[in-house]
Amino acid sequence: MTAWPDPARCRAVLIGTTTYTDQVMWPALPAVRANVTDLGEVLTSPRSWHLSRDHCARLIDPASSDHVLDLIHDAATEAADTVFIYYSGHGEKTENDLLLPIATTRPDRLRIGGVRFSVIREIIRERRAPRAVVVLDCCYSGMAHGMSGAALRGLIDTTSAYVLTSSARDTLSLAPPGEQRTAFTGELLKILQEGVPAGPADLSIGDVTRALRYRLLDRRLPLPEYSQAGAADELPLIRNRPVPGRTRPEPARPDIRPAGAARGTGRAAGICFGTANSVITVIENGEPTVVPSAEGSPSMPSVVTFAKNGEVLVGELAKRQLVTNSERTVQGVAGKLGTDWSLRIDGTTYSAQQVSAFVLRRLKENAEAHLGEPVTDAVITVPAFFDDAQRQATTEAGALAGLNVLRLINEPTAAALAYGLDEEPDRSALVFDLGGSSLDVSVLYIGDGFVEVRATHGDTGLGGEDWDRRIVEELVRRFKKTTGVDLTKDRMALQRLTEAAERVKITLTGARDARVDLPYITAGKEGPLHLETTLTRKEFRALTADLLDRIRAPFLSAVGDAGLRISDLAYVVLAGGASRMPAVSALVKELSGGRTPLTRLGPAEAASIGAARQAGLLKADVTPMTLGLQGKGGVLRKVIERDVPVPVERTVTFTTTADGQSSLRIRVYEGEQPTAALNAVLGTYTVSGITAAPRGEPRIEVTFGLDADLAFTVSAREAATGRRLTVTQQPT
């Protein structure tokens, strides 16, 4: 996290419009007043930036756009540390700009009377302060992210800047009737005032954004989007309760002795626990095998239904209850981990960990049935943006499912490992993961023995299910046009349409058209009615063009946030089942500068395969990496090579370089680089008690070993006498 802002050198401008001249075009928004007032109280409090009231301007119902721009300009000019701009009210859009109406704005003179965001952008770009935050709570606020190339760089500049918006570029923001604040700012203020349970001691704006997205997702409200430059997401915003942090980057291969990774007696598996679908993979004969679900699919829906007879349904059976038994069915529980979400069914309250455990346990049972032996250990994937509380909750869910979680691994890292990208270090890769319910775009740096997530961007409200819903809407429209019957009123019919839509989407991946035949879909006045129609790939693209367009900003932002150009990417990986839709894969190729994405592995299975490889190494009876010493010319002299069966021992003979020398100092490296110093230092050891003798005469046999648990040992003895010598490890 970066340094806390200096209150004396910061400025904030909070603007809200509650009433408008044209009440038909823009209804009054009384909740905006509380937005501005309460956010100002937060920013001036000791728990936040502790700004003086003179440095936190609050403007409600400005008289003119010039007044707004003057305030923002003054703040951007005066601030020497951080400038914070907030707007709440109605929003309008043109083809390439976001317009913010004020009280006196007329609809027919919007470009003149409204505040143009492009002008605010220029003011922020020319600011004096190295850090800037812009928060927009209005309809179409996502237009602020809908720029690319020079325009985007002009907005966020090359310093540290963060833009947070209440919705996507084509999405309305909400002010729920009867609520004191608008939906977005209301949840934002709850986080700032109440904190994040089990969150870090200091919440950065990135921490707050992640918590905000999950709160809004849980309420099924429009999801916020963000853009950033530099380390803007690390800007401290509010003080919170501390928890132990996590370390990065992640090792591409396990440590010689993984901390806390006690190994069970059964087999290990890799699990991709997704919001929409989950996959489990095991290692058989040295190769990963994706375990099919009970229905024979490589993935299993992450859905749980609590049947009225007391039975708990998991997977495909539960998914079929989403429409007809929605109040007892849970979907997307992975996104609720680390929150206070719970579900009460028949007098019993279930936490997110408990519901998640039902999914993980079913995956475990499927793998055990496939292998014919117990599965006791697992490496589980998590989104790269998961915080400590979410990661801890994932581990707890695994334990409830009867799994010893060896390690949690970021989903994009796992996908990269599945493709073996860690075999060619010092490269950058982009993992494009469009799953059933969310989009994650991550840029990775692949080093020697580690993989680091340099930037991640996404849209937790965009996934393959959105494409499914468009098909359902089109089928409903066609049926109503021909029969006059609205299928949305029939739960059973809607469930059949939902299942058919997913099949149509999959069919159109490889075919130009898909036939829909649903006999007896419902009943009319004259008897049963049937749905028979054909949807072409061209029609499908037209129905979902706006969804496709939402991919661009996260893709470009992830690359920009990593400080890279498109040409710097060595690899582009497609993950997530929805990524294989022709229109999606074609757009990714276009955004990648014509580079063909890697698609060799099944889209839903890549992360699970990478996790399984990690699990196999953590449980395996082979060495995970080369161990060696520095030889002549600084080269790595290999002592124990990678992938050698364990337990293993190797002995190296040393001698002295000075008369009467009584000790040796030995440094052990781990890694695959030819130059010893470029590898990680496993440890430095001193061998003492050598019998005094002329230099070059003593022969000291030093034995290096790895036991079955990958614990590293060093022992030494004098060859002439067999006397054991003392070996001590130096502090690192």
ChimeraX attribute file (.defattr): number of C-alpha atoms within 10 A of each C-alpha:
attribute: neighborCount
match mode: 1-to-1
recipient: residues
	/A:1	13
	/A:2	11
	/A:3	8
	/A:4	17
	/A:5	20
	/A:6	15
	/A:7	18
	/A:8	14
	/A:9	15
	/A:10	25
	/A:11	29
	/A:12	29
	/A:13	24
	/A:14	23
	/A:15	26
	/A:16	27
	/A:17	25
	/A:18	21
	/A:19	20
	/A:20	21
	/A:21	15
	/A:22	14
	/A:23	10
	/A:24	8
	/A:25	11
	/A:26	20
	/A:27	13
	/A:28	18
	/A:29	19
	/A:30	18
	/A:31	24
	/A:32	28
	/A:33	22
	/A:34	17
	/A:35	26
	/A:36	24
	/A:37	16
	/A:38	16
	/A:39	21
	/A:40	19
	/A:41	16
	/A:42	19
	/A:43	23
	/A:44	19
	/A:45	14
	/A:46	12
	/A:47	15
	/A:48	22
	/A:49	20
	/A:50	19
	/A:51	23
	/A:52	16
	/A:53	14
	/A:54	10
	/A:55	21
	/A:56	23
	/A:57	19
	/A:58	19
	/A:59	19
	/A:60	20
	/A:61	18
	/A:62	16
	/A:63	14
	/A:64	16
	/A:65	19
	/A:66	13
	/A:67	13
	/A:68	19
	/A:69	17
	/A:70	12
	/A:71	19
	/A:72	26
	/A:73	18
	/A:74	14
	/A:75	27
	/A:76	27
	/A:77	17
	/A:78	18
	/A:79	24
	/A:80	19
	/A:81	19
	/A:82	26
	/A:83	29
	/A:84	23
	/A:85	23
	/A:86	21
	/A:87	24
	/A:88	27
	/A:89	30
	/A:90	28
	/A:91	22
	/A:92	19
	/A:93	19
	/A:94	9
	/A:95	6
	/A:96	11
	/A:97	19
	/A:98	24
	/A:99	25
	/A:100	26
	/A:101	25
	/A:102	29
	/A:103	24
	/A:104	17
	/A:105	22
	/A:106	18
	/A:107	16
	/A:108	8
	/A:109	9
	/A:110	17
	/A:111	17
	/A:112	14
	/A:113	20
	/A:114	23
	/A:115	23
	/A:116	20
	/A:117	18
	/A:118	16
	/A:119	12
	/A:120	17
	/A:121	19
	/A:122	14
	/A:123	20
	/A:124	28
	/A:125	20
	/A:126	14
	/A:127	23
	/A:128	18
	/A:129	22
	/A:130	15
	/A:131	26
	/A:132	30
	/A:133	22
	/A:134	23
	/A:135	19
	/A:136	25
	/A:137	28
	/A:138	26
	/A:139	26
	/A:140	24
	/A:141	33
	/A:142	28
	/A:143	24
	/A:144	25
	/A:145	25
	/A:146	20
	/A:147	19
	/A:148	15
	/A:149	10
	/A:150	9
	/A:151	14
	/A:152	21
	/A:153	17
	/A:154	16
	/A:155	26
	/A:156	25
	/A:157	22
	/A:158	15
	/A:159	16
	/A:160	20
	/A:161	26
	/A:162	24
	/A:163	22
	/A:164	23
	/A:165	27
	/A:166	30
	/A:167	25
	/A:168	24
	/A:169	21
	/A:170	15
	/A:171	16
	/A:172	19
	/A:173	25
	/A:174	19
	/A:175	20
	/A:176	11
	/A:177	11
	/A:178	8
	/A:179	11
	/A:180	15
	/A:181	23
	/A:182	27
	/A:183	21
	/A:184	27
	/A:185	25
	/A:186	21
	/A:187	17
	/A:188	21
	/A:189	18
	/A:190	13
	/A:191	20
	/A:192	22
	/A:193	18
	/A:194	9
	/A:195	20
	/A:196	23
	/A:197	16
	/A:198	18
	/A:199	23
	/A:200	20
	/A:201	16
	/A:202	22
	/A:203	25
	/A:204	21
	/A:205	19
	/A:206	22
	/A:207	22
	/A:208	21
	/A:209	19
	/A:210	14
	/A:211	23
	/A:212	24
	/A:213	24
	/A:214	19
	/A:215	23
	/A:216	17
	/A:217	18
	/A:218	15
	/A:219	11
	/A:220	10
	/A:221	17
	/A:222	19
	/A:223	23
	/A:224	26
	/A:225	25
	/A:226	25
	/A:227	28
	/A:228	28
	/A:229	26
	/A:230	19
	/A:231	18
	/A:232	24
	/A:233	24
	/A:234	19
	/A:235	25
	/A:236	21
	/A:237	22
	/A:238	24
	/A:239	20
	/A:240	22
	/A:241	13
	/A:242	13
	/A:243	14
	/A:244	11
	/A:245	12
	/A:246	9
	/A:247	6
	/A:248	10
	/A:249	16
	/A:250	17
	/A:251	18
	/A:252	25
	/A:253	20
	/A:254	22
	/A:255	17
	/A:256	18
	/A:257	15
	/A:258	14
	/A:259	10
	/A:260	9
	/A:261	15
	/A:262	15
	/A:263	17
	/A:264	17
	/A:265	11
	/A:266	13
	/A:267	21
	/A:268	32
	/A:269	34
	/A:270	33
	/A:271	30
	/A:272	30
	/A:273	27
	/A:274	26
	/A:275	21
	/A:276	23
	/A:277	25
	/A:278	24
	/A:279	27
	/A:280	32
	/A:281	31
	/A:282	29
	/A:283	20
	/A:284	11
	/A:285	7
	/A:286	10
	/A:287	13
	/A:288	20
	/A:289	19
	/A:290	25
	/A:291	25
	/A:292	18
	/A:293	21
	/A:294	15
	/A:295	11
	/A:296	9
	/A:297	13
	/A:298	19
	/A:299	25
	/A:300	26
	/A:301	24
	/A:302	27
	/A:303	29
	/A:304	26
	/A:305	26
	/A:306	20
	/A:307	15
	/A:308	11
	/A:309	6
	/A:310	10
	/A:311	9
	/A:312	15
	/A:313	19
	/A:314	24
	/A:315	24
	/A:316	19
	/A:317	16
	/A:318	23
	/A:319	25
	/A:320	19
	/A:321	22
	/A:322	21
	/A:323	17
	/A:324	16
	/A:325	18
	/A:326	14
	/A:327	13
	/A:328	18
	/A:329	22
	/A:330	22
	/A:331	23
	/A:332	21
	/A:333	24
	/A:334	26
	/A:335	24
	/A:336	23
	/A:337	25
	/A:338	25
	/A:339	20
	/A:340	11
	/A:341	14
	/A:342	15
	/A:343	16
	/A:344	10
	/A:345	14
	/A:346	9
	/A:347	7
	/A:348	7
	/A:349	10
	/A:350	14
	/A:351	19
	/A:352	23
	/A:353	27
	/A:354	22
	/A:355	28
	/A:356	30
	/A:357	21
	/A:358	23
	/A:359	26
	/A:360	28
	/A:361	19
	/A:362	19
	/A:363	28
	/A:364	27
	/A:365	16
	/A:366	18
	/A:367	25
	/A:368	18
	/A:369	13
	/A:370	12
	/A:371	15
	/A:372	9
	/A:373	12
	/A:374	16
	/A:375	23
	/A:376	21
	/A:377	29
	/A:378	31
	/A:379	30
	/A:380	31
	/A:381	27
	/A:382	25
	/A:383	23
	/A:384	18
	/A:385	20
	/A:386	18
	/A:387	19
	/A:388	17
	/A:389	19
	/A:390	22
	/A:391	21
	/A:392	17
	/A:393	20
	/A:394	26
	/A:395	20
	/A:396	20
	/A:397	26
	/A:398	26
	/A:399	19
	/A:400	18
	/A:401	23
	/A:402	16
	/A:403	23
	/A:404	21
	/A:405	26
	/A:406	26
	/A:407	21
	/A:408	22
	/A:409	25
	/A:410	21
	/A:411	28
	/A:412	32
	/A:413	33
	/A:414	29
	/A:415	27
	/A:416	26
	/A:417	24
	/A:418	22
	/A:419	18
	/A:420	12
	/A:421	20
	/A:422	22
	/A:423	14
	/A:424	11
	/A:425	16
	/A:426	13
	/A:427	17
	/A:428	22
	/A:429	23
	/A:430	28
	/A:431	25
	/A:432	27
	/A:433	26
	/A:434	28
	/A:435	24
	/A:436	24
	/A:437	21
	/A:438	22
	/A:439	26
	/A:440	27
	/A:441	27
	/A:442	29
	/A:443	29
	/A:444	25
	/A:445	22
	/A:446	27
	/A:447	19
	/A:448	20
	/A:449	23
	/A:450	18
	/A:451	28
	/A:452	19
	/A:453	22
	/A:454	20
	/A:455	24
	/A:456	23
	/A:457	25
	/A:458	25
	/A:459	22
	/A:460	20
	/A:461	19
	/A:462	21
	/A:463	23
	/A:464	22
	/A:465	20
	/A:466	16
	/A:467	23
	/A:468	23
	/A:469	16
	/A:470	16
	/A:471	24
	/A:472	23
	/A:473	17
	/A:474	17
	/A:475	23
	/A:476	19
	/A:477	16
	/A:478	17
	/A:479	19
	/A:480	14
	/A:481	11
	/A:482	9
	/A:483	12
	/A:484	11
	/A:485	18
	/A:486	15
	/A:487	20
	/A:488	16
	/A:489	9
	/A:490	15
	/A:491	14
	/A:492	18
	/A:493	19
	/A:494	20
	/A:495	19
	/A:496	15
	/A:497	25
	/A:498	22
	/A:499	14
	/A:500	20
	/A:501	23
	/A:502	17
	/A:503	15
	/A:504	23
	/A:505	23
	/A:506	17
	/A:507	16
	/A:508	19
	/A:509	16
	/A:510	13
	/A:511	12
	/A:512	13
	/A:513	18
	/A:514	19
	/A:515	15
	/A:516	17
	/A:517	13
	/A:518	16
	/A:519	11
	/A:520	12
	/A:521	18
	/A:522	18
	/A:523	12
	/A:524	10
	/A:525	6
	/A:526	6
	/A:527	8
	/A:528	11
	/A:529	17
	/A:530	14
	/A:531	18
	/A:532	14
	/A:533	13
	/A:534	13
	/A:535	18
	/A:536	15
	/A:537	21
	/A:538	12
	/A:539	15
	/A:540	20
	/A:541	17
	/A:542	11
	/A:543	15
	/A:544	17
	/A:545	13
	/A:546	12
	/A:547	18
	/A:548	15
	/A:549	13
	/A:550	20
	/A:551	22
	/A:552	17
	/A:553	22
	/A:554	24
	/A:555	24
	/A:556	23
	/A:557	27
	/A:558	25
	/A:559	24
	/A:560	23
	/A:561	20
	/A:562	20
	/A:563	15
	/A:564	15
	/A:565	11
	/A:566	14
	/A:567	9
	/A:568	12
	/A:569	19
	/A:570	13
	/A:571	19
	/A:572	21
	/A:573	25
	/A:574	28
	/A:575	30
	/A:576	26
	/A:577	20
	/A:578	26
	/A:579	25
	/A:580	20
	/A:581	19
	/A:582	15
	/A:583	18
	/A:584	19
	/A:585	18
	/A:586	16
	/A:587	16
	/A:588	23
	/A:589	15
	/A:590	12
	/A:591	15
	/A:592	20
	/A:593	12
	/A:594	11
	/A:595	16
	/A:596	16
	/A:597	19
	/A:598	14
	/A:599	16
	/A:600	10
	/A:601	16
	/A:602	16
	/A:603	21
	/A:604	26
	/A:605	26
	/A:606	29
	/A:607	36
	/A:608	30
	/A:609	32
	/A:610	31
	/A:611	34
	/A:612	32
	/A:613	27
	/A:614	30
	/A:615	28
	/A:616	26
	/A:617	18
	/A:618	29
	/A:619	25
	/A:620	21
	/A:621	18
	/A:622	20
	/A:623	25
	/A:624	23
	/A:625	19
	/A:626	20
	/A:627	25
	/A:628	24
	/A:629	20
	/A:630	18
	/A:631	12
	/A:632	8
	/A:633	8
	/A:634	13
	/A:635	16
	/A:636	25
	/A:637	18
	/A:638	20
	/A:639	19
	/A:640	21
	/A:641	17
	/A:642	16
	/A:643	14
	/A:644	14
	/A:645	15
	/A:646	16
	/A:647	15
	/A:648	17
	/A:649	15
	/A:650	12
	/A:651	16
	/A:652	12
	/A:653	14
	/A:654	16
	/A:655	17
	/A:656	20
	/A:657	13
	/A:658	13
	/A:659	12
	/A:660	14
	/A:661	19
	/A:662	14
	/A:663	18
	/A:664	17
	/A:665	13
	/A:666	17
	/A:667	16
	/A:668	21
	/A:669	25
	/A:670	26
	/A:671	25
	/A:672	22
	/A:673	17
	/A:674	14
	/A:675	15
	/A:676	24
	/A:677	15
	/A:678	16
	/A:679	20
	/A:680	16
	/A:681	17
	/A:682	17
	/A:683	15
	/A:684	15
	/A:685	18
	/A:686	14
	/A:687	21
	/A:688	17
	/A:689	16
	/A:690	22
	/A:691	15
	/A:692	15
	/A:693	14
	/A:694	13
	/A:695	13
	/A:696	13
	/A:697	13
	/A:698	21
	/A:699	17
	/A:700	24
	/A:701	20
	/A:702	22
	/A:703	16
	/A:704	20
	/A:705	20
	/A:706	21
	/A:707	16
	/A:708	15
	/A:709	18
	/A:710	23
	/A:711	13
	/A:712	16
	/A:713	12
	/A:714	18
	/A:715	17
	/A:716	22
	/A:717	21
	/A:718	20
	/A:719	14
	/A:720	10
	/A:721	9
	/A:722	11
	/A:723	14
	/A:724	17
	/A:725	19
	/A:726	15
	/A:727	20
	/A:728	14
	/A:729	14
	/A:730	12
	/A:731	7
	/A:732	7
